[in-house]
Amino acid sequence: MHIVISVFNLAAEKLKVLRALCGQLLTLVSTRNFIEDNVEILKQARQEFRELKAEQHRRGREEAAARYRKRKEERLREQEQRFKDRHDRIKEEQRNSKRDSVYVFSDCLL
């Protein structure tokens, strides 16, 4: 007489046995203490991870803000330099135009 056992039934039986063994292990005080201690360590590690992640995020935002300020200052300096160059060029053109007008006026007098 052959007994045909399905793979699924076998897996279910194994799970029942594993659950029973886990239940027996959890009834031991040393096992519970071990689990509770490690759960506490896990909570602390998660909290530290969150804090490190928040610190890294904050640092990243600060660095981005610093880069933005630096670019803004550079653009402002470039704009000031362009304004100064334009102003110098206009002054030079005005000097040249005064010289030209003096030459033209002196030519008329002669």
Buried (B, 14 or more C-beta within 10 A) or exposed (E): EEEEEEEEEEEEEEEEEEEEEEEEEEEEEEEEEEEEEEEEEEEEEEEEEEEEEEEEEEEEEEEEEEEEEEEEEEEEEEEEEEEEEEEEEEEEEEEEEEEEEEEEEEEEEE
